[in-house]
Amino acid sequence: MADTVLHEVTDGLATITLNRPDAMNSLNTEIKEALREALQQAAADSAVRAVLLTGRGRAFCVGQDLKEHIGTLAEARESGVGNSMDTVRRHYNPITEAIAGMPKPVVAAVNGVAAGAGAGFAFAADYRIAAATAAFTTSFAGVALTADSGVSWTLPRLIGHGRAADLLLFPRTVDAHEALDLGMVNRVVPADELTAEAEAVARKLAGGPTLAYAALKESMAYGTTHTLVETLAKEDELQTRAGASEDHAIAVEAFVRKEKPRFTGR
């Protein structure tokens, strides 16, 4: 694992940290490949029951490393072949899919600026906690690009189509408190409390009913693009699966005994 991304697993929680602080965690090829690998590894690891995604330094992630991108653009123009934006297919899409599709909850601890694809990765998470000093910007139109990293799907669902269109067509900086008001984030905390708060939330999820969380993620994603009748059928399917889980039996027994359940993630 490249040291541009730190990946640690303790007590069922995988903490994945973007680690290019001097470059505000901008996304060059190395960090994109390391992040994709870390997320896919966490998704496949049965010992991992929740993921905490954050950045080191004063930024969560400012999106594409434009210094590297300038060289990519020049190469494509000079050679007349190749796709200067194939990073979307090779990196941004699988990273976003790994976050949103992971069968376990993902908490984004937004420690600073989240721009472009960096904002997209935060929006793809299941729960977002922002430092009071954090900020968001879509930034795509400002460099004559369209949305990627799932932003055209996630942002309208978080804040509504009209507000999303405004922020995509007229990119601007949204501070943490406005982000909370808009529904971009779930919680805002003082910067010096972010790490402890985000870890507490993520560890609570890591100790929870993992299969039920996976079913909830699947159900909500399904419901956004299907009819009520289709979604009811999907809920029936997923509830049947959840009802057969070890954790459901544990929870029912604990309820009868008036005890707190100790979930196994199975």
C-alpha positions in Angstrom: 0.0 0.0 0.0 1.4 3.4 -1.1 2.0 5.8 1.8 -0.1 8.4 0.0 -3.0 6.5 1.6 -2.9 5.1 5.2 -5.0 2.1 5.9 -5.4 0.7 9.4 -7.9 -1.9 10.8 -8.6 -2.1 14.5 -11.6 -3.7 16.2 -13.6 -4.0 13.0 -13.0 -0.4 11.9 -10.9 0.3 8.8 -9.5 3.9 8.9 -8.5 5.1 5.5 -6.6 8.4 5.4 -5.6 10.4 2.3 -2.0 11.3 3.0 -0.7 14.0 0.6 -1.1 16.9 3.0 1.4 19.2 1.3 -0.7 18.9 -1.9 -4.1 19.2 0.0 -4.6 15.5 -0.8 -5.1 16.2 -4.5 -5.6 13.1 -6.6 -2.6 12.1 -8.6 -2.4 8.6 -10.1 -0.6 7.1 -7.1 -3.1 8.3 -4.5 -6.1 7.3 -6.7 -4.8 3.8 -7.2 -3.9 3.4 -3.5 -7.3 4.7 -2.4 -9.1 2.4 -4.8 -7.1 -0.6 -3.5 -7.7 0.3 0.2 -11.5 0.7 -0.3 -11.8 -2.5 -2.3 -9.7 -4.3 0.3 -11.9 -3.0 3.1 -15.0 -4.1 1.3 -13.7 -7.6 0.9 -12.3 -8.0 4.4 -14.8 -9.8 6.6 -13.0 -8.5 9.7 -14.0 -4.9 8.7 -17.5 -3.9 9.7 -17.3 -0.1 9.1 -15.0 2.3 7.3 -13.8 5.8 8.3 -12.5 7.9 5.4 -10.7 11.1 6.1 -7.8 13.3 5.0 -4.5 14.4 6.7 -3.7 18.1 6.9 -5.9 21.1 6.1 -7.9 19.5 3.3 -10.1 16.4 3.0 -9.4 16.2 -0.8 -9.3 19.0 -3.4 -9.9 16.7 -6.3 -7.8 16.1 -9.4 -4.1 17.0 -9.2 -4.2 19.6 -12.0 -0.4 19.7 -12.2 -0.3 16.1 -13.2 -3.4 16.6 -15.4 -1.7 19.3 -17.5 0.9 16.7 -18.5 -1.8 14.2 -19.3 -3.6 16.7 -21.5 -0.4 17.7 -23.3 0.4 14.0 -24.0 -3.0 13.3 -25.4 -2.9 16.4 -27.7 0.6 15.7 -29.0 0.1 12.0 -29.7 -3.5 12.4 -31.0 -4.4 9.2 -29.2 -5.5 8.3 -25.7 -8.1 9.7 -23.4 -7.0 12.4 -21.0 -10.0 11.8 -18.9 -9.8 8.0 -18.6 -9.1 8.4 -14.9 -12.9 8.7 -14.5 -13.3 5.1 -15.7 -10.1 3.7 -14.1 -10.2 5.5 -10.8 -13.1 7.7 -9.9 -15.9 5.3 -10.8 -14.5 2.3 -9.0 -13.6 4.5 -5.9 -17.1 5.9 -5.8 -18.7 2.5 -6.4 -16.6 1.0 -3.6 -17.7 3.6 -1.1 -21.4 3.6 -2.0 -21.7 -0.1 -2.7 -19.7 -1.4 0.2 -21.8 -3.8 2.3 -20.9 -2.0 5.4 -21.3 1.7 6.5 -18.8 4.4 5.5 -18.3 7.5 7.5 -16.6 10.5 5.9 -14.7 12.8 8.4 -14.4 15.9 6.4 -11.5 17.7 8.0 -11.1 20.6 5.5 -11.8 21.5 1.9 -13.6 18.9 -0.2 -13.6 19.9 -3.9 -14.5 18.2 -7.1 -14.0 14.4 -6.8 -13.0 14.9 -3.2 -16.5 16.2 -2.5 -17.9 13.4 -4.6 -16.2 10.8 -2.4 -17.6 12.4 0.7 -21.1 12.6 -0.8 -20.9 8.8 -1.6 -20.4 8.0 2.0 -23.3 6.9 4.3 -22.6 9.5 7.0 -20.7 12.7 6.8 -19.2 14.6 9.8 -17.6 17.9 9.0 -15.2 20.1 11.0 -16.5 23.6 11.5 -13.6 24.7 9.3 -14.5 22.4 6.4 -15.9 23.6 3.1 -17.3 22.0 -0.1 -17.2 23.1 -3.7 -18.2 21.2 -6.9 -15.6 23.1 -9.0 -16.2 21.1 -12.2 -17.7 23.8 -14.3 -15.0 26.2 -13.2 -12.4 24.1 -15.2 -14.9 23.4 -18.0 -15.7 19.9 -17.0 -18.9 18.0 -16.1 -19.6 16.2 -12.8 -17.9 12.9 -12.0 -17.3 10.7 -9.0 -21.1 10.3 -8.7 -21.8 13.9 -7.9 -24.6 14.2 -10.5 -26.3 11.3 -8.7 -25.5 11.9 -5.0 -25.8 15.7 -4.7 -29.4 16.1 -6.0 -30.4 13.3 -3.7 -28.8 15.0 -0.7 -30.0 18.6 -1.3 -32.5 18.5 -4.1 -32.2 19.0 -7.9 -32.6 22.8 -7.9 -29.9 23.4 -5.2 -27.6 20.9 -6.8 -28.0 22.5 -10.2 -27.2 25.9 -8.7 -24.0 24.6 -7.1 -22.9 22.7 -10.3 -23.7 25.5 -12.7 -22.3 28.3 -10.4 -19.6 26.6 -8.3 -18.9 28.4 -5.0 -17.6 27.5 -1.6 -20.1 26.1 0.8 -18.9 26.3 4.4 -19.6 23.6 6.9 -22.7 25.2 8.5 -24.4 25.9 5.2 -23.6 22.4 4.2 -25.4 21.2 7.3 -28.4 23.4 6.5 -28.5 22.2 2.9 -28.3 18.5 4.0 -24.8 17.8 2.6 -23.5 16.7 5.9 -25.1 15.0 9.0 -23.1 16.8 11.7 -20.7 19.7 12.2 -18.3 19.7 15.1 -15.4 21.9 16.2 -12.2 21.1 14.3 -10.4 19.8 17.3 -13.2 17.4 18.1 -13.6 15.9 14.6 -11.3 12.9 15.0 -12.8 11.8 18.3 -16.4 12.4 17.1 -16.0 10.6 13.8 -14.2 7.7 15.4 -17.0 7.3 18.0 -19.6 7.2 15.3 -17.6 4.8 13.1 -16.9 2.5 16.0 -20.5 2.4 17.0 -21.4 1.4 13.5 -18.5 -1.2 13.5 -20.2 -2.8 16.6 -23.6 -2.8 15.0 -25.6 -5.3 12.9 -23.4 -5.3 9.8 -25.8 -7.3 7.6 -28.7 -5.0 8.5 -26.6 -2.0 7.6 -25.7 -3.5 4.2 -29.4 -4.2 3.5 -30.3 -0.7 4.5 -27.7 0.7 2.0 -29.0 -1.6 -0.7 -32.6 -0.8 0.0 -32.1 3.0 -0.1 -30.1 2.9 -3.3 -32.7 0.7 -4.9 -35.6 2.9 -3.8 -34.1 6.0 -5.5 -34.6 4.5 -8.9 -37.6 2.2 -8.6 -41.3 2.4 -8.0 -42.9 2.0 -4.6 -44.2 -1.4 -5.5 -40.8 -2.6 -6.7 -39.2 -1.2 -3.6 -41.7 -3.0 -1.3 -40.7 -6.2 -3.0 -37.0 -5.4 -2.5 -37.7 -4.7 1.2 -39.4 -8.0 1.5 -36.4 -9.8 0.0 -33.9 -7.9 2.2 -36.0 -8.3 5.4 -36.2 -12.0 4.9 -32.4 -12.1 4.7 -32.0 -9.8 7.7 -34.5 -11.8 9.7 -32.5 -15.0 9.2 -29.3 -13.3 10.5 -27.6 -14.2 13.8 -27.7 -10.6 14.8 -31.5 -10.4 14.6 -31.8 -13.4 16.9 -29.3 -11.8 19.3 -31.2 -8.5 19.3 -34.6 -10.2 20.0 -33.2 -12.3 22.8 -31.5 -9.2 24.3 -34.7 -7.2 24.0 -36.6 -9.9 26.0 -33.9 -9.9 28.6 -33.8 -6.1 28.7 -30.1 -6.2 27.8 -28.0 -4.4 25.3 -27.3 -6.7 22.2 -23.7 -7.6 21.3 -23.8 -7.9 17.6 -21.4 -10.3 15.7 -21.9 -8.8 12.2 -23.3 -12.1 11.0 
